[in-house]
Protein backbone atom coordinates (compact mmCIF):
# COMPACT_ATOMS: atom_id res chain seq x y z
CA UNK A 1 0.00 0.00 0.00
CA UNK A 2 1.61 3.26 -1.06
CA UNK A 3 1.44 6.55 0.78
CA UNK A 4 -1.47 7.98 -1.21
CA UNK A 5 -3.64 4.90 -0.82
CA UNK A 6 -2.89 4.67 2.89
CA UNK A 7 -3.79 8.32 3.41
CA UNK A 8 -7.05 7.93 1.49
CA UNK A 9 -8.05 4.89 3.56
CA UNK A 10 -7.16 6.69 6.79
CA UNK A 11 -9.21 9.75 5.89
CA UNK A 12 -12.13 7.57 4.81
CA UNK A 13 -11.97 5.67 8.10
CA UNK A 14 -11.86 8.89 10.13
CA UNK A 15 -14.82 10.41 8.28
CA UNK A 16 -16.93 7.24 8.52
CA UNK A 17 -16.07 6.78 12.20
CA UNK A 18 -16.81 10.41 13.00
CA UNK A 19 -20.19 10.11 11.30
CA UNK A 20 -20.94 6.98 13.31
CA UNK A 21 -19.87 8.68 16.54
CA UNK A 22 -22.20 11.63 15.88
CA UNK A 23 -25.08 9.23 15.23
CA UNK A 24 -24.26 7.38 18.44
CA UNK A 25 -24.35 10.62 20.45
CA UNK A 26 -27.69 11.56 18.90
CA UNK A 27 -29.05 8.09 19.67
CA UNK A 28 -27.99 8.40 23.30
CA UNK A 29 -29.91 11.58 24.06
CA UNK A 30 -33.01 11.56 21.85
CA UNK A 31 -36.18 10.15 23.51
CA UNK A 32 -37.11 7.96 20.56
CA UNK A 33 -36.04 4.50 21.62
CA UNK A 34 -39.61 3.20 21.93
CA UNK A 35 -42.84 4.45 20.42
CA UNK A 36 -46.43 3.87 21.54
CA UNK A 37 -49.48 4.89 19.53
CA UNK A 38 -52.84 4.70 21.29
CA UNK A 39 -55.63 3.30 19.11
CA UNK A 40 -58.25 5.42 20.88
CA UNK A 41 -56.42 8.61 20.01
CA UNK A 42 -54.18 8.53 16.95
CA UNK A 43 -52.91 12.04 17.63
CA UNK A 44 -51.41 10.99 20.96
CA UNK A 45 -47.99 9.35 20.56
CA UNK A 46 -45.76 8.32 23.44
CA UNK A 47 -42.00 8.15 23.03
CA UNK A 48 -39.51 6.68 25.46
CA UNK A 49 -35.77 7.26 25.70
CA UNK A 50 -32.91 6.64 28.09
CA UNK A 51 -33.38 9.91 29.98
CA UNK A 52 -37.00 10.96 29.58
CA UNK A 53 -40.42 10.18 28.14
CA UNK A 54 -42.33 12.42 25.77
CA UNK A 55 -45.94 12.69 24.68
CA UNK A 56 -46.87 14.27 21.38
CA UNK A 57 -50.30 15.84 21.03
CA UNK A 58 -50.74 19.38 19.83
CA UNK A 59 -47.29 20.08 21.29
CA UNK A 60 -44.42 17.89 22.43
CA UNK A 61 -44.11 17.53 26.20
CA UNK A 62 -41.16 15.71 27.76
CA UNK A 63 -40.49 14.73 31.36
CA UNK A 64 -37.38 13.27 32.96
CA UNK A 65 -37.57 10.03 34.87
CA UNK A 66 -38.49 10.62 38.49
CA UNK A 67 -36.33 7.84 39.97
CA UNK A 68 -33.24 6.05 38.73
CA UNK A 69 -33.89 2.98 40.87
CA UNK A 70 -37.36 2.53 39.39
CA UNK A 71 -36.04 2.27 35.83
CA UNK A 72 -35.93 -1.10 34.05
CA UNK A 73 -32.58 -2.88 34.02
CA UNK A 74 -32.21 -2.48 30.28
CA UNK A 75 -32.48 1.31 30.54
CA UNK A 76 -29.90 1.50 33.34
CA UNK A 77 -27.33 -0.61 31.53
CA UNK A 78 -28.07 1.06 28.20
CA UNK A 79 -27.29 4.43 29.75
CA UNK A 80 -23.90 3.24 30.94
CA UNK A 81 -23.01 1.53 27.67
CA UNK A 82 -24.08 4.42 25.45
CA UNK A 83 -22.21 7.03 27.49
CA UNK A 84 -19.17 4.74 27.47
CA UNK A 85 -19.49 4.39 23.71
CA UNK A 86 -19.56 8.16 23.25
CA UNK A 87 -16.47 8.62 25.40
CA UNK A 88 -14.55 5.84 23.64
CA UNK A 89 -15.51 7.26 20.26
CA UNK A 90 -14.12 10.68 21.17
CA UNK A 91 -10.87 9.17 22.49
CA UNK A 92 -10.57 6.94 19.43
CA UNK A 93 -10.95 9.90 17.08
CA UNK A 94 -8.23 11.83 18.91
CA UNK A 95 -5.79 8.90 18.77
CA UNK A 96 -6.59 8.08 15.16
CA UNK A 97 -6.05 11.72 14.22
CA UNK A 98 -2.63 11.67 15.90
CA UNK A 99 -1.79 8.55 13.95
CA UNK A 100 -2.88 9.88 10.57
CA UNK A 101 -0.51 10.88 7.79
CA UNK A 102 -1.96 14.39 7.82
CA UNK A 103 0.00 15.19 10.99
CA UNK A 104 3.77 15.15 10.84
CA UNK A 105 5.32 13.48 13.86
CA UNK A 106 8.90 12.64 14.65
CA UNK A 107 8.30 8.94 15.33
CA UNK A 108 6.48 7.01 12.56
CA UNK A 109 6.22 3.91 14.77
CA UNK A 110 4.41 5.89 17.44
CA UNK A 111 2.07 7.22 14.76
CA UNK A 112 1.31 3.65 13.72
CA UNK A 113 0.53 2.64 17.30
CA UNK A 114 -1.80 5.62 17.68
CA UNK A 115 -3.66 4.64 14.52
CA UNK A 116 -4.12 0.99 15.51
CA UNK A 117 -5.23 1.92 19.03
CA UNK A 118 -7.70 4.47 17.69
CA UNK A 119 -9.15 1.94 15.25
CA UNK A 120 -9.57 -0.66 18.01
CA UNK A 121 -11.35 1.87 20.21
CA UNK A 122 -13.67 2.75 17.33
CA UNK A 123 -14.62 -0.93 17.04
CA UNK A 124 -15.16 -1.19 20.79
CA UNK A 125 -17.33 1.93 20.64
CA UNK A 126 -19.38 0.33 17.86
CA UNK A 127 -19.89 -2.83 19.92
CA UNK A 128 -20.93 -0.87 23.02
CA UNK A 129 -23.48 0.93 20.84
CA UNK A 130 -24.75 -2.24 19.21
CA UNK A 131 -25.31 -4.15 22.47
CA UNK A 132 -27.84 -1.83 24.18
CA UNK A 133 -29.66 -1.09 20.91
CA UNK A 134 -30.08 -4.78 20.15
CA UNK A 135 -31.01 -5.57 23.75
CA UNK A 136 -33.79 -2.95 23.84
CA UNK A 137 -35.02 -4.10 20.42
CA UNK A 138 -35.11 -7.72 21.58
CA UNK A 139 -37.07 -6.88 24.72
CA UNK A 140 -39.47 -4.75 22.68
CA UNK A 141 -40.18 -7.68 20.36
CA UNK A 142 -40.67 -10.04 23.30
CA UNK A 143 -43.12 -7.66 24.98
CA UNK A 144 -44.98 -7.02 21.73
CA UNK A 145 -45.67 -10.73 21.18
CA UNK A 146 -46.29 -11.56 24.83
CA UNK A 147 -49.41 -13.75 24.88
CA UNK A 148 -50.07 -13.10 28.56
CA UNK A 149 -50.86 -9.44 27.89
CA UNK A 150 -54.41 -8.74 26.63
CA UNK A 151 -54.70 -7.52 23.06
CA UNK A 152 -56.43 -4.33 24.13
CA UNK A 153 -53.29 -3.19 25.95
CA UNK A 154 -51.10 -0.91 23.74
CA UNK A 155 -47.70 -2.29 22.83
CA UNK A 156 -44.39 -0.48 22.54
CA UNK A 157 -42.75 -0.57 19.11
CA UNK A 158 -39.36 0.37 17.66
CA UNK A 159 -38.46 4.03 17.82
CA UNK A 160 -36.35 5.92 15.30
CA UNK A 161 -33.39 5.99 17.69
CA UNK A 162 -32.94 2.23 17.39
CA UNK A 163 -32.35 2.49 13.66
CA UNK A 164 -29.96 5.39 14.19
CA UNK A 165 -28.10 3.25 16.71
CA UNK A 166 -27.73 0.36 14.28
CA UNK A 167 -26.37 2.68 11.61
CA UNK A 168 -24.03 4.26 14.17
CA UNK A 169 -22.64 0.87 15.22
CA UNK A 170 -22.13 -0.13 11.58
CA UNK A 171 -20.24 3.05 10.69
CA UNK A 172 -18.11 2.86 13.84
CA UNK A 173 -17.11 -0.73 13.12
CA UNK A 174 -16.46 -0.01 9.44
CA UNK A 175 -14.46 3.11 10.18
CA UNK A 176 -12.47 1.35 12.89
CA UNK A 177 -11.54 -1.48 10.51
CA UNK A 178 -10.43 1.03 7.86
CA UNK A 179 -8.27 2.91 10.37
CA UNK A 180 -6.69 -0.31 11.63
CA UNK A 181 -6.02 -1.52 8.10
CA UNK A 182 -4.43 1.76 7.03
CA UNK A 183 -2.26 1.90 10.16
CA UNK A 184 -1.19 -1.74 9.84
CA UNK A 185 0.03 -1.29 6.26
CA UNK A 186 1.70 2.03 7.02
CA UNK A 187 5.33 1.72 6.00
CA UNK A 188 7.75 2.93 8.62
CA UNK A 189 11.00 4.25 7.14
CA UNK A 190 14.00 2.00 7.72
CA UNK A 191 17.13 3.27 9.36
CA UNK A 192 19.34 4.93 6.79
CA UNK A 193 22.74 3.34 6.02
CA UNK A 194 24.21 6.58 4.73
CA UNK A 195 26.02 7.52 7.98
CA UNK A 196 27.86 4.17 8.07
CA UNK A 197 28.83 4.46 4.39
CA UNK A 198 30.02 8.02 4.90
CA UNK A 199 32.07 6.91 7.91
CA UNK A 200 33.73 4.16 5.90
CA UNK A 201 34.50 6.61 3.10
CA UNK A 202 36.04 9.07 5.55
CA UNK A 203 38.21 6.31 7.03
CA UNK A 204 39.38 5.23 3.56
CA UNK A 205 40.15 8.84 2.61
CA UNK A 206 42.22 9.36 5.74
CA UNK A 207 44.13 6.15 5.08
CA UNK A 208 44.95 7.24 1.52
CA UNK A 209 46.07 10.65 2.74
CA UNK A 210 48.37 9.04 5.30
CA UNK A 211 49.91 6.82 2.61
CA UNK A 212 50.62 9.81 0.39
CA UNK A 213 51.95 11.91 3.22
CA UNK A 214 54.25 9.19 4.61
CA UNK A 215 57.05 9.54 1.96
CA UNK A 216 57.09 13.30 2.31
CA UNK A 217 57.59 13.02 6.04
CA UNK A 218 60.39 10.54 5.49
CA UNK A 219 62.23 12.94 3.12
CA UNK A 220 61.94 15.71 5.67
CA UNK A 221 63.52 13.51 8.35
CA UNK A 222 66.48 12.56 6.10
Residue, then its C-alpha position, 0 to 999 in steps of 0.5 A: x500500500x503506497x502513501x497515497x492509498x494509505x492516506x485515502x483509507x485513513x481519511x475515509x476511516x476517520x470520516x466514517x467513524x466520525x459520522x458513526x460517533x455523531x449518530x451514536x451521540x444523537x441516539x444516546x440523548x433523543x427520547x425515541x427508543x420506543x414508540x407507543x401509539x394509542x388506538x383510541x387517540x391517533x394524535x397521541x404518541x408516546x416516546x420513550x428514551x434513556x433519559x425521559x419520556x415524551x408525549x406528542x399531542x398538539x405540542x411535544x411535552x417531555x419529562x425526565x424520569x423521576x427515579x433512577x432505581x425505578x427504571x428497568x434494568x435495560x435502561x440503566x445498563x443502556x445508559x452506561x453503555x451508550x455514554x461509554x461508547x460516546x467517550x470511547x468514540x471521542x478518544x478513538x478519534x483523537x488517537x486516530x487523528x494523531x496517527x494519521x498521515x496528515x499530521x507530521x510526527x517525529x516517530x512514525x512507529x508511534x504514529x502507527x501505534x496511535x492509529x491501531x489503538x484508535x481503530x480498536x477503540x472505534x470498534x469497541x465503541x461500535x460494539x458498546x453501541x450495538x449491544x444496548x440497541x439490540x437488547x432494547x429491540x429484543x425486549x421490545x419484540x418479546x413484549x410485543x408478542x407476549x401472549x399473557x398481555x391482553x390484546x387491548x393493551x397498547x404495545x411499545x414498538x421500535x423508535x427511530x433511535x434504534x435504527x440510528x443506533x444500528x447505523x451508528x454501530x455499523x459506521x463505527x465498526x467499518x471506520x475502525x476497521x479502515x483505520x486499523x487496516x491503514x495503520x497496519x500497512x503504514x510503511x515505517x522508514x528503515x534506518x538509513x545506512x548513509x552515515x555508516x557508508x560516509x564513515x567508511x568513506x572518511x576512514x578510507x580517505x584518511x588512510x589514503x592521505x596518510x599513505x601519500x603523506x608518509x614519503x614526504x615526512x620521510x624525506x623531511x627527516x632525512 
